[in-house]
Amino acid sequence: MRQAGLEVRVDPAGNIFGLRAGSEKLPTLLFGSHIDSVLHGGNFDGDVGSMGAIEVMRALNDERIKTRHPLEAVIWTNEEVIILGSVRWVRVLRLGRLGLRFSKGKTSRG
């Protein structure tokens, strides 16, 4: 991730994040996958998503393409364990906390 020009951090669970700054102060867009093996996942389940996220960042940097939003690649160390991996993050980011705006002007907060 550092070689791709990202600012890297590792959380206490071992999940790895690589941040690429955006041109505006907007919410960060998070994408990536996991590196653990999952039952019936296949040889490349997770790995392709993890490496793909880093490659997107590298390609944007190589072409000097700026994005308005900051982008953050994530490599989850454990996809399915509730307290460590991506499942925990999904539970933290419930729709009500996101404040999404729907087409009729209503938000997820009410």
C-alpha positions as CSV (number, residue, x, y, z in Angstrom):
1,M,0.0,0.0,0.0
2,R,2.8,2.4,0.8
3,Q,4.4,1.7,-2.6
4,A,1.0,2.6,-4.1
5,G,1.3,6.0,-2.4
6,L,-1.2,5.4,0.3
7,E,-1.2,6.5,3.9
8,V,-1.3,3.2,5.8
9,R,-2.8,2.4,9.2
10,V,-3.6,-0.9,11.0
11,D,-6.4,-1.1,13.5
12,P,-6.2,-3.2,16.7
13,A,-7.8,-6.2,15.0
14,G,-5.1,-6.2,12.3
15,N,-7.3,-4.8,9.5
16,I,-5.2,-2.7,7.1
17,F,-6.3,0.6,5.6
18,G,-4.7,2.6,2.9
19,L,-5.9,6.2,2.4
20,R,-5.6,8.3,-0.7
21,A,-6.6,12.0,-0.2
22,G,-9.4,13.6,-2.1
23,S,-9.5,17.1,-3.5
24,E,-12.5,18.1,-1.3
25,K,-13.4,17.5,2.3
26,L,-16.0,14.8,1.6
27,P,-16.8,11.4,3.2
28,T,-14.2,8.7,2.5
29,L,-15.2,5.9,0.1
30,L,-14.0,2.6,1.5
31,F,-13.5,-0.5,-0.7
32,G,-11.5,-3.7,-0.7
33,S,-12.0,-7.3,0.7
34,H,-10.6,-9.9,3.1
35,I,-7.4,-12.0,3.1
36,D,-8.6,-14.9,5.2
37,S,-9.9,-18.2,3.8
38,V,-13.6,-18.8,4.0
39,L,-15.4,-22.1,3.5
40,H,-16.3,-22.6,-0.2
41,G,-14.8,-19.3,-1.1
42,G,-12.4,-20.4,-3.8
43,N,-8.7,-19.9,-4.1
44,F,-8.9,-16.1,-4.9
45,D,-12.0,-15.2,-2.8
46,G,-11.0,-12.0,-1.1
47,D,-7.5,-11.7,-2.5
48,V,-8.7,-10.3,-5.8
49,G,-10.8,-7.7,-4.1
50,S,-8.0,-6.7,-1.8
51,M,-5.4,-6.4,-4.5
52,G,-7.9,-4.8,-6.9
53,A,-8.5,-2.0,-4.5
54,I,-4.8,-1.3,-4.2
55,E,-4.4,-1.5,-8.0
56,V,-7.2,1.1,-8.5
57,M,-5.3,3.5,-6.2
58,R,-2.0,2.8,-8.0
59,A,-3.6,3.4,-11.4
60,L,-5.2,6.7,-10.3
61,N,-1.9,7.9,-8.9
62,D,0.0,6.8,-12.0
63,E,-2.4,8.8,-14.2
64,R,-2.4,11.7,-11.8
65,I,-6.2,11.5,-11.6
66,K,-7.7,13.4,-8.6
67,T,-10.9,12.3,-7.0
68,R,-13.2,14.6,-5.0
69,H,-13.7,12.0,-2.2
70,P,-10.8,10.5,-0.3
71,L,-10.5,6.8,-1.1
72,E,-9.5,4.1,1.3
73,A,-8.6,0.6,0.5
74,V,-9.2,-2.0,3.2
75,I,-7.9,-5.5,3.7
76,W,-10.0,-7.2,6.3
77,T,-8.1,-9.8,8.3
78,N,-11.2,-11.8,9.0
79,E,-14.4,-11.5,7.0
80,E,-16.8,-13.4,9.2
81,V,-15.8,-13.0,12.8
82,I,-18.2,-10.5,14.3
83,I,-15.8,-8.6,16.6
84,L,-12.8,-8.3,14.2
85,G,-13.6,-8.0,10.5
86,S,-15.9,-6.5,8.0
87,V,-19.1,-7.8,9.8
88,R,-18.2,-5.5,12.8
89,W,-17.8,-2.5,10.6
90,V,-21.1,-3.1,8.9
91,R,-22.8,-3.2,12.3
92,V,-21.1,0.1,13.2
93,L,-22.3,1.8,10.0
94,R,-26.0,1.2,10.3
95,L,-28.2,3.2,7.8
96,G,-29.4,5.5,10.6
97,R,-25.9,6.7,11.3
98,L,-25.1,7.3,7.6
99,G,-27.7,10.0,7.1
100,L,-28.4,8.9,3.5
101,R,-30.8,11.0,1.4
102,F,-33.3,9.2,-0.7
103,S,-35.0,10.4,-3.9
104,K,-38.1,11.7,-2.1
105,G,-36.0,14.0,0.1
106,K,-36.3,11.7,3.2
107,T,-33.2,10.6,5.0
108,S,-32.4,7.4,6.7
109,R,-32.6,9.2,10.0
110,G,-36.3,10.0,9.5
